[in-house]
Amino acid sequence: MDNFGVALRITLVFYLFTSGSSTCLTGCSCTDDNLGRSLLCMETSMGRIPDNIPHDFSKIRIENCHLTELPRGSFSKVSALEFLWLNFNEITLMNVKSLDGLANLTELRLQGNKLTSVTWTAFQDTPKLKILDLKHNRLDVLPEHALRHLPALTYLDLSFNQLSVISKDVFINWPLYQTAEKTWGKEGVVSNVVLALHDNPWLCDCRLKGFVEFIRAVSPPIILMNSYLMCSGPTSKADKFFHEIQLKTCMKPVASAPETNITLPLGANAMLTCLVKARPGPTIKWMYSLKIIRGFAATETNTDEETITSELVIPSLHLADQGLYTCTANNFIGNSSVAITVNISPFNSSALLPPPVPMVSSDENSNIDIRIAKQTVYGITLEWNAETDNLAETWFTIHFGKYDLPKKEMIYIGPGINTYSLNDLLPVTKYEVCVTLKNHKPKEGQCIVFVTGSDISELEQRERLIHIIVIVCAMVLAVPVGMFACTTEARFSCFDRCVNLWKKRRLHGGNLQGTERQGTFDSLQAASDEGLCRDSEEKPKKRRKSEDRCKGGSAAQLY
């Protein structure tokens, strides 16, 4: 009987052991202690939260397991869970319902992951959460109401993240902070709250004023793990501690100019100066005739911590350069601008002097080769090459607009730039774009005429909207062949016919008025996916079969 009893007990122990271990996950270990049952998974390649986690765990620790996200209801079946450690994974996403069902959770640690933001409303499902560890992540924003749903939180670690600017309202809106005077002031009530905010790239400008003042005023029961918070910028305050700096209130930009009316002779270099005072530092743009100037040599220097001097240089003044120039500055509070009028003095002997930059007369045609270099969802990128003696000092003018508009938009491009993007093109529209020397009128070989395709209503087919169809038949008589683009779906016979017509015109000097008229696209309906090129020598006949037509496509090929 004694031997039988011993054997029975051994069998029972073995059964209990095997039945208990059978509920543990593969590659993990499970233990029991006075705090409840625990699951420990270390350095496994699970990659995602398992679906078959037993519901009786009170502690779960999954670390170095290559988790990438916390999906909806990740631990919703483990309702008894109190401690959740998910440190040193690769978590980048957190679903708004990732903590659903964890009403008893008191500790959440997410140290050493790749979170750039946290779904703070997810904490509505964890009203008992006391410890939240988010250090060594990539958080760069802390919303004003981030802590609203954490009424029981007494430990928050946000150290070693990418926080640069936050508002003191983050803590003012914290329920625990709001009840501080009512609860903590009572005799015998002690509740230490620990905050870790160090080792973040704090930008100590006016936007951080309230937060800096809050940190200075922090006192028990709120305790900073490291009270020596340090500035990373701006340069004047880098590496200084919060208690060493004084920050001013933010203010909208105030723009002014030493001279608002300038008169210079033709060919002179003009320098326009704009002074901007703002907190924080503003973005400054120069505009001419309500158009943003691209390529001008505008430089900015800091006069002091809150004043910036912007200087715009206009080399070799032309008559077209006179007019109203506007310096506009803006920051997150508002904007301000100042206008400067540039006048060119009347014709006199000084105007006869050669200008600093050699000028090409309007009759001289510099060789400018242009093409459509790139096609995007929203438009095209234009590219040009110019053969001039002073390319490093040569300015260009882009003339762009709808084909039938006599006056085109002019965009000035500074030296050293040979590309420009035209975006937000309208569908079913005929455009013309030309590149000339600055202030010169377009000549043959300096323009491209193209038509955008028909609009596609489905959003997912938006990429088919801007298929560029260059009007070969219309322009082959006036522009070199190398400037044209045919769509990849077009039949090459169409292109060949157009080239043959061009050669025939060159050889025989024929008028071919029919050809030119058929390719002028006076009606926008011709910009649809119907044939763009037809044999101009064809007499009026019935509509030819679809395989004899040249159809537009969605992608442009450059020749």
C-alpha positions as CSV (number, residue, x, y, z in Angstrom):
1,M,0.0,0.0,0.0
2,D,2.9,2.3,0.8
3,N,4.4,1.8,-2.6
4,F,1.0,2.2,-4.2
5,G,0.4,5.5,-2.4
6,V,3.8,6.9,-3.4
7,A,3.2,5.9,-7.0
8,L,-0.2,7.6,-6.9
9,R,1.2,10.8,-5.5
10,I,3.9,10.9,-8.2
11,T,1.3,10.3,-10.9
12,L,-0.8,13.1,-9.5
13,V,2.1,15.6,-9.3
14,F,3.1,14.7,-12.9
15,Y,-0.5,15.2,-14.1
16,L,-0.8,18.5,-12.4
17,F,2.5,19.6,-13.8
18,T,1.8,18.5,-17.4
19,S,-1.8,19.9,-17.3
20,G,-0.5,23.3,-16.1
21,S,2.3,23.5,-18.6
22,S,0.0,22.6,-21.4
23,T,-1.7,26.0,-21.1
24,C,1.5,27.9,-21.6
25,L,2.6,29.3,-25.0
26,T,5.2,27.5,-27.0
27,G,8.6,29.1,-26.4
28,C,7.4,30.9,-23.3
29,S,7.5,30.0,-19.6
30,C,4.6,30.2,-17.1
31,T,4.9,30.6,-13.3
32,D,2.7,31.1,-10.3
33,D,3.4,33.2,-7.3
34,N,1.5,35.2,-4.6
35,L,0.6,37.9,-7.2
36,G,-1.0,35.4,-9.6
37,R,-0.1,33.5,-12.7
38,S,2.6,35.0,-15.0
39,L,3.6,34.6,-18.7
40,L,7.2,35.3,-19.8
41,C,8.2,35.3,-23.4
42,M,11.8,36.5,-24.1
43,E,13.6,36.7,-27.5
44,T,11.1,34.6,-29.5
45,S,10.2,35.4,-33.1
46,M,6.5,35.5,-32.6
47,G,6.1,38.8,-34.5
48,R,2.5,39.4,-33.3
49,I,0.4,39.0,-30.2
50,P,-0.8,35.4,-29.9
51,D,-4.5,34.7,-30.1
52,N,-4.5,31.8,-27.7
53,I,-3.2,33.5,-24.5
54,P,-4.9,31.9,-21.5
55,H,-7.3,34.2,-19.7
56,D,-6.0,33.5,-16.2
57,F,-2.8,35.5,-16.4
58,S,-2.3,38.6,-14.1
59,K,1.2,39.3,-15.4
60,I,2.4,39.2,-19.1
61,R,5.9,40.0,-20.1
62,I,6.7,39.8,-23.9
63,E,10.1,41.4,-24.7
64,N,12.5,41.2,-27.7
65,C,9.9,39.3,-29.7
66,H,9.7,41.6,-32.7
67,L,6.2,42.8,-32.1
68,T,5.3,45.6,-34.6
69,E,1.8,46.7,-33.5
70,L,-0.9,46.5,-30.8
71,P,-4.0,45.6,-32.7
72,R,-7.6,45.9,-31.5
73,G,-8.3,43.9,-28.4
74,S,-4.8,42.5,-28.2
75,F,-5.4,41.2,-24.6
76,S,-9.2,41.5,-24.3
77,K,-9.6,37.9,-23.2
78,V,-7.1,38.3,-20.3
79,S,-9.5,40.4,-18.2
80,A,-7.5,39.7,-15.0
81,L,-4.4,41.2,-16.4
82,E,-2.7,43.8,-14.1
83,F,0.9,44.0,-15.3
84,L,1.8,44.2,-19.0
85,W,5.4,44.6,-20.1
86,L,6.1,44.9,-23.9
87,N,9.6,46.4,-23.7
88,F,12.3,46.3,-26.5
89,N,10.1,45.2,-29.4
90,E,9.5,47.1,-32.6
91,I,6.0,48.5,-32.0
92,T,5.1,51.4,-34.2
93,L,1.3,51.3,-34.2
94,M,-1.2,51.3,-31.4
95,N,-4.9,50.8,-32.1
96,V,-7.4,53.0,-30.3
97,K,-8.9,49.8,-28.9
98,S,-5.7,47.9,-28.3
99,L,-6.3,48.0,-24.5
100,D,-9.9,47.0,-24.7
101,G,-11.0,44.8,-21.8
102,L,-8.1,45.7,-19.5
103,A,-10.1,47.4,-16.7
104,N,-7.8,46.0,-14.1
105,L,-4.5,47.0,-15.7
106,T,-2.3,49.0,-13.3
107,E,1.1,48.9,-15.1
108,L,2.0,49.3,-18.8
109,R,5.6,49.4,-19.9
110,L,6.5,50.0,-23.6
111,Q,10.1,51.0,-23.2
112,G,12.4,50.8,-26.2
113,N,9.9,50.6,-29.1
114,K,9.4,52.7,-32.2
115,L,6.2,54.7,-31.3
116,T,6.1,58.1,-32.9
117,S,2.7,58.8,-31.4
118,V,0.4,57.2,-28.8
119,T,-3.4,56.8,-29.1
120,W,-4.1,58.5,-25.8
121,T,-7.9,57.8,-26.0
122,A,-7.0,54.1,-25.7
123,F,-6.5,54.7,-22.0
124,Q,-10.2,55.1,-21.5
125,D,-10.3,51.3,-21.1
126,T,-7.6,51.4,-18.3
127,P,-9.0,53.6,-15.5
128,K,-6.8,51.9,-12.9
129,L,-3.5,52.5,-14.7
130,K,-0.9,53.8,-12.3
131,I,2.4,53.3,-14.1
132,L,3.1,54.2,-17.8
133,D,6.6,53.8,-19.1
134,L,7.2,55.2,-22.6
135,K,10.9,56.0,-22.5
136,H,13.2,55.4,-25.4
137,N,10.6,55.8,-28.1
138,R,10.2,58.4,-30.9
139,L,7.3,60.5,-29.5
140,D,7.5,64.0,-30.9
141,V,4.0,65.3,-29.9
142,L,2.2,65.4,-26.6
143,P,-1.4,66.6,-27.1
144,E,-2.9,69.0,-24.6
145,H,-5.5,66.3,-23.5
146,A,-3.0,63.4,-23.5
147,L,-3.4,62.7,-19.8
148,R,-7.2,63.3,-19.5
149,H,-8.0,59.6,-19.4
150,L,-5.4,58.7,-16.8
151,P,-6.9,59.8,-13.4
152,A,-5.0,57.2,-11.4
153,L,-1.6,57.7,-13.0
154,T,1.3,58.3,-10.5
155,Y,4.3,57.4,-12.7
156,L,4.9,58.7,-16.2
157,D,8.2,58.3,-18.0
158,L,8.6,60.2,-21.3
159,S,12.4,60.5,-21.2
160,F,14.6,59.8,-24.2
161,N,12.0,60.7,-26.8
162,Q,11.8,63.4,-29.5
163,L,9.7,66.0,-27.7
164,S,10.6,69.6,-28.5
165,V,7.6,71.7,-27.7
166,I,4.7,70.9,-25.4
167,S,2.1,73.0,-23.6
168,K,1.8,73.3,-19.8
169,D,-1.9,72.5,-20.4
170,V,-0.9,68.9,-20.8
171,F,-0.5,68.8,-17.0
172,I,-3.2,71.3,-16.2
173,N,-5.7,69.0,-17.9
174,W,-4.5,66.0,-15.9
175,P,-7.3,65.0,-13.5
176,L,-4.7,64.0,-10.8
177,Y,-3.1,67.5,-11.0
178,Q,-6.5,69.2,-10.8
179,T,-7.3,67.5,-7.6
180,A,-3.9,68.1,-6.0
181,E,-4.9,70.9,-3.7
182,K,-8.1,69.2,-2.6
183,T,-6.6,65.7,-1.8
184,W,-2.9,66.1,-1.2
185,G,-3.4,69.0,1.1
186,K,-5.2,66.9,3.6
187,E,-3.2,65.8,6.6
188,G,-1.8,62.3,6.4
189,V,-2.5,61.9,2.7
190,V,0.7,61.3,0.7
191,S,0.8,60.5,-2.9
192,N,4.0,61.0,-4.8
193,V,3.7,61.4,-8.5
194,V,6.9,60.8,-10.6
195,L,7.5,62.5,-13.9
196,A,10.4,61.7,-16.2
197,L,10.9,64.3,-19.0
198,H,14.6,64.5,-19.4
199,D,16.7,63.8,-22.5
200,N,14.3,65.3,-25.0
201,P,15.4,67.9,-27.6
202,W,13.5,70.8,-26.0
203,L,13.3,73.9,-28.2
204,C,13.4,76.8,-25.8
205,D,11.6,79.5,-27.6
206,C,8.4,81.3,-26.7
207,R,6.3,78.3,-27.4
208,L,7.9,76.5,-24.4
209,K,7.4,79.4,-22.0
210,G,4.4,77.9,-20.1
211,F,6.1,74.5,-19.8
212,V,9.3,76.0,-18.5
213,E,7.4,77.9,-15.9
214,F,5.5,74.7,-14.9
215,I,8.7,72.8,-14.5
216,R,10.2,75.6,-12.3
217,A,7.0,75.5,-10.1
218,V,6.9,71.8,-9.7
219,S,6.9,70.7,-6.1
220,P,5.9,67.6,-4.0
221,P,3.9,65.6,-4.3
222,I,4.9,65.9,-8.0
223,I,8.5,64.8,-8.3
224,L,10.7,65.1,-11.4
225,M,13.0,62.2,-11.9
226,N,15.6,64.6,-13.3
227,S,14.8,68.3,-12.6
228,Y,17.7,69.5,-14.8
229,L,15.9,69.7,-18.1
230,M,18.2,71.1,-20.8
231,C,17.5,73.1,-24.0
232,S,18.6,71.8,-27.4
233,G,17.9,75.0,-29.3
234,P,17.8,77.6,-30.5
235,T,21.5,78.2,-30.8
236,S,21.4,81.1,-28.2
237,K,20.0,78.8,-25.6
238,A,21.4,75.4,-26.5
239,D,22.8,73.4,-23.6
240,K,21.3,75.7,-21.0
241,F,19.1,74.4,-18.2
242,F,15.5,75.6,-17.8
243,H,16.3,77.5,-14.6
244,E,18.9,79.5,-16.5
245,I,16.7,81.0,-19.2
246,Q,14.0,83.6,-19.5
247,L,11.4,83.2,-22.3
248,K,9.2,85.9,-23.7
249,T,5.6,85.6,-24.9
250,C,5.0,84.7,-28.5
251,M,4.2,87.5,-31.0
252,K,3.1,87.6,-34.6
253,P,5.6,88.9,-37.1
254,V,6.0,92.7,-37.7
255,A,7.6,93.4,-41.1
256,S,9.2,96.7,-42.0
257,A,11.6,98.1,-44.5
258,P,14.3,100.9,-44.3
259,E,13.2,102.0,-47.8
260,T,9.9,101.4,-49.4
261,N,10.4,103.4,-52.6
262,I,13.6,102.7,-54.5
263,T,14.6,104.3,-57.9
264,L,17.6,103.0,-59.8
265,P,18.9,103.3,-63.3
266,L,18.4,100.6,-66.0
267,G,20.9,97.7,-65.6
268,A,21.8,98.4,-62.0
269,N,21.7,95.8,-59.3
270,A,18.9,96.3,-56.8
271,M,18.9,95.2,-53.1
272,L,15.7,95.2,-51.2
273,T,15.8,94.9,-47.4
274,C,13.1,93.6,-45.1
275,L,13.3,93.6,-41.3
276,V,11.0,91.1,-39.5
277,K,10.5,90.9,-35.8
278,A,8.7,87.8,-34.5
279,R,8.6,85.1,-31.8
280,P,9.1,82.4,-32.8
281,G,11.2,82.8,-35.9
282,P,9.1,83.4,-39.0
283,T,9.1,82.0,-42.6
284,I,9.9,84.8,-45.0
285,K,8.9,84.9,-48.7
286,W,9.3,87.6,-51.4
287,M,6.6,88.1,-53.9
288,Y,6.4,90.2,-57.1
289,S,3.0,91.1,-58.6
290,L,1.4,88.6,-56.2
291,K,3.6,85.7,-57.5
292,I,6.2,84.0,-55.4
293,I,9.7,84.7,-56.8
294,R,11.7,81.6,-57.5
295,G,15.4,81.7,-57.9
296,F,16.2,85.2,-56.6
297,A,19.2,85.4,-54.3
298,A,17.4,86.1,-51.0
299,T,19.5,85.9,-47.9
300,E,18.5,86.0,-44.2
301,T,20.6,87.0,-41.2
302,N,19.7,87.2,-37.5
303,T,20.1,90.7,-36.2
304,D,19.2,89.5,-32.7
305,E,17.1,86.6,-31.1
306,E,13.8,87.9,-32.5
307,T,14.8,90.1,-35.5
308,I,15.7,88.7,-39.0
309,T,17.0,90.8,-41.9
310,S,16.0,89.4,-45.4
311,E,17.7,90.9,-48.4
312,L,16.5,90.3,-52.0
313,V,19.0,91.0,-54.8
314,I,17.7,91.7,-58.3
315,P,20.6,91.8,-60.8
316,S,20.7,93.9,-63.9
317,L,17.4,95.7,-63.7
318,H,15.1,95.5,-66.7
319,L,12.1,97.6,-67.4
320,A,9.9,94.6,-66.5
321,D,11.5,94.5,-63.1
322,Q,10.0,97.7,-61.9
323,G,6.9,97.3,-59.8
324,L,5.7,96.3,-56.3
325,Y,7.7,93.7,-54.3
326,T,6.2,92.3,-51.1
327,C,8.1,90.8,-48.2
328,T,5.7,88.4,-46.3
329,A,6.6,86.8,-42.9
330,N,4.4,84.3,-41.0
331,N,4.6,82.1,-38.0
332,F,1.9,80.0,-36.2
333,I,0.4,83.2,-34.7
334,G,-0.1,85.3,-37.8
335,N,1.6,87.1,-40.6
336,S,2.7,90.5,-41.7
337,S,4.0,92.1,-44.9
338,V,5.7,95.2,-46.2
339,A,5.7,96.5,-49.8
340,I,8.7,98.0,-51.6
341,T,8.3,99.8,-54.9
342,V,11.1,99.6,-57.4
343,N,11.3,102.4,-60.0
344,I,13.6,102.7,-63.0
345,S,14.9,106.2,-63.6
346,P,14.0,107.9,-66.9
347,F,16.3,107.4,-69.9
348,N,19.6,109.3,-69.5
349,S,23.2,109.0,-70.2
350,S,23.8,106.6,-67.4
351,A,21.4,104.1,-69.1
352,L,23.7,104.0,-72.1
353,L,26.4,102.4,-70.0
354,P,26.7,98.6,-70.5
355,P,24.9,96.7,-67.8
356,P,26.9,94.5,-65.4
357,V,25.4,91.4,-67.0
358,P,25.7,90.9,-70.8
359,M,22.3,91.1,-72.3
360,V,21.0,89.3,-75.4
361,S,19.0,91.5,-77.8
362,S,15.5,90.6,-78.5
363,D,16.5,89.7,-82.1
364,E,19.1,87.2,-81.0
365,N,17.9,83.7,-80.5
366,S,19.8,81.8,-77.8
367,N,19.5,78.1,-78.2
368,I,17.1,76.9,-75.5
369,D,16.2,73.2,-75.7
370,I,13.1,72.3,-73.6
371,R,11.3,69.1,-72.9
372,I,8.8,67.5,-70.5
373,A,11.2,65.6,-68.2
374,K,8.7,64.1,-65.7
375,Q,5.0,63.5,-65.4
376,T,3.4,63.2,-62.0
377,V,-0.2,62.7,-60.7
378,Y,-0.6,66.5,-60.4
379,G,1.3,67.9,-63.4
380,I,4.6,67.9,-65.2
381,T,8.2,68.9,-64.7
382,L,9.8,71.1,-67.4
383,E,13.5,70.9,-68.1
384,W,15.6,73.1,-70.4
385,N,19.2,73.5,-71.5
386,A,20.5,76.8,-72.8
387,E,23.6,77.6,-74.7
388,T,24.8,81.1,-73.6
389,D,28.1,82.7,-72.8
390,N,27.1,83.6,-69.3
391,L,25.0,80.6,-68.1
392,A,26.0,81.2,-64.5
393,E,24.4,84.7,-64.7
394,T,21.6,84.0,-67.1
395,W,18.0,84.5,-65.9
396,F,15.0,82.8,-67.6
397,T,11.3,83.6,-67.8
398,I,8.7,80.8,-68.0
399,H,5.5,81.8,-69.8
400,F,2.7,79.5,-68.9
401,G,-1.1,79.4,-69.2
402,K,-4.0,78.1,-71.2
403,Y,-3.3,78.1,-74.9
404,D,-6.0,80.5,-75.9
405,L,-5.1,83.2,-73.3
406,P,-3.1,86.0,-74.9
407,K,-1.4,86.9,-71.6
408,K,0.5,84.1,-69.9
409,E,1.7,83.9,-66.3
410,M,5.4,84.8,-66.1
411,I,7.7,83.1,-63.6
412,Y,11.3,84.3,-63.2
413,I,13.9,81.7,-62.7
414,G,17.4,82.5,-61.4
415,P,20.8,81.4,-62.6
416,G,21.8,77.8,-62.1
417,I,18.2,76.4,-62.2
418,N,17.0,74.4,-65.3
419,T,13.8,72.7,-64.0
420,Y,10.4,73.8,-62.9
421,S,7.3,71.9,-61.9
422,L,3.8,72.9,-63.1
423,N,1.2,71.4,-60.7
424,D,-2.6,71.4,-60.2
425,L,-3.3,71.2,-64.0
426,L,-6.9,71.1,-65.0
427,P,-8.2,68.1,-66.9
428,V,-9.3,68.4,-70.6
429,T,-7.3,71.6,-71.0
430,K,-4.9,72.8,-73.6
431,Y,-1.8,74.5,-72.2
432,E,1.2,76.3,-73.6
433,V,4.6,76.7,-71.8
434,C,7.6,78.5,-73.1
435,V,11.1,79.2,-71.7
436,T,12.9,82.4,-72.8
437,L,15.7,84.6,-71.6
438,K,14.5,86.9,-68.9
439,N,11.9,89.4,-70.2
440,H,12.1,88.1,-73.8
441,K,9.1,87.1,-75.8
442,P,8.8,83.4,-76.8
443,K,10.2,82.4,-80.2
444,E,10.0,79.3,-82.4
445,G,11.5,76.3,-80.6
446,Q,11.0,77.7,-77.1
447,C,7.4,76.5,-76.5
448,I,5.5,73.3,-75.9
449,V,1.8,72.9,-76.3
450,F,0.1,70.0,-74.5
451,V,-3.3,68.8,-73.5
452,T,-4.3,67.1,-70.3
453,G,-6.5,64.0,-70.4
454,S,-10.1,63.6,-69.5
455,D,-11.1,63.5,-65.8
456,I,-11.6,60.2,-64.1
457,S,-14.2,60.4,-61.3
458,E,-12.9,57.4,-59.3
459,L,-10.4,58.5,-56.8
460,E,-8.3,55.4,-57.2
461,Q,-7.8,56.2,-60.8
462,R,-6.6,59.7,-60.2
463,E,-3.2,58.8,-61.7
464,R,-4.9,58.7,-65.1
465,L,-6.0,62.3,-64.9
466,I,-2.8,64.0,-66.0
467,H,-1.8,62.0,-69.0
468,I,0.1,64.5,-71.2
469,I,-0.6,64.5,-74.9
470,V,1.7,66.8,-76.8
471,I,0.1,68.1,-80.0
472,V,2.5,66.7,-82.6
473,C,0.6,67.7,-85.7
474,A,0.0,71.3,-84.5
475,M,3.5,72.0,-83.4
476,V,5.7,69.9,-85.7
477,L,5.7,72.7,-88.2
478,A,7.0,75.2,-85.8
479,V,9.0,73.4,-83.1
480,P,11.9,70.8,-83.5
481,V,10.8,67.2,-83.5
482,G,12.8,66.3,-80.4
483,M,10.5,68.3,-78.2
484,F,7.4,66.1,-78.5
485,A,6.0,63.4,-76.3
486,C,3.7,60.6,-77.6
487,T,1.8,58.4,-75.3
488,T,2.9,54.8,-74.9
489,E,-0.5,53.6,-76.1
490,A,-0.3,55.7,-79.3
491,R,0.3,54.0,-82.6
492,F,3.7,54.9,-84.0
493,S,2.2,55.2,-87.5
494,C,0.5,58.3,-86.3
495,F,3.8,59.8,-85.2
496,D,5.5,58.8,-88.4
497,R,2.8,60.4,-90.5
498,C,3.2,63.7,-88.6
499,V,7.0,63.6,-89.1
500,N,6.6,62.8,-92.8
501,L,4.3,65.8,-93.1
502,W,6.8,68.0,-91.4
503,K,9.6,66.7,-93.8
504,K,7.3,67.3,-96.8
505,R,6.7,70.8,-95.7
506,R,10.4,71.4,-95.4
507,L,11.2,69.9,-98.8
508,H,8.3,71.4,-100.8
509,G,7.5,74.5,-98.8
510,G,3.8,73.6,-99.1
511,N,1.2,75.4,-97.1
512,L,-0.6,72.3,-95.7
513,Q,-3.2,74.5,-94.1
514,G,-5.4,71.5,-93.6
515,T,-2.8,69.8,-91.5
516,E,-2.3,72.8,-89.3
517,R,-5.9,73.4,-88.8
518,Q,-6.7,69.8,-87.9
519,G,-4.1,69.9,-85.2
520,T,-5.0,73.3,-83.6
521,F,-7.4,71.8,-81.1
522,D,-9.7,74.7,-81.1
523,S,-12.3,72.5,-79.3
524,L,-11.4,71.1,-76.0
525,Q,-13.2,67.9,-76.9
526,A,-10.2,67.0,-78.9
527,A,-8.3,66.7,-75.7
528,S,-10.2,63.5,-74.8
529,D,-9.0,60.1,-75.6
530,E,-10.1,60.4,-79.2
531,G,-7.4,60.4,-82.0
532,L,-5.2,63.5,-81.9
533,C,-3.4,63.0,-85.2
534,R,-4.9,62.2,-88.5
535,D,-3.5,62.1,-92.0
536,S,-4.1,65.7,-93.2
537,E,-4.1,64.6,-96.8
538,E,-7.2,62.4,-96.3
539,K,-10.3,63.8,-97.9
540,P,-13.6,63.9,-95.9
541,K,-14.7,60.3,-95.4
542,K,-16.7,58.2,-92.9
543,R,-15.1,57.8,-89.5
544,R,-12.2,55.3,-89.8
545,K,-12.0,52.3,-87.7
546,S,-10.6,52.7,-84.2
547,E,-7.4,50.8,-85.1
548,D,-6.5,53.6,-87.6
549,R,-6.8,56.3,-84.9
550,C,-4.1,57.5,-82.5
551,K,-5.4,57.2,-79.0
552,G,-4.1,58.9,-75.9
553,G,-2.9,56.9,-72.9
554,S,-2.1,57.4,-69.3
555,A,1.7,57.5,-69.5
556,A,3.9,59.8,-71.5
557,Q,7.0,58.7,-73.3
558,L,9.6,61.2,-74.3
559,Y,11.3,61.2,-77.7
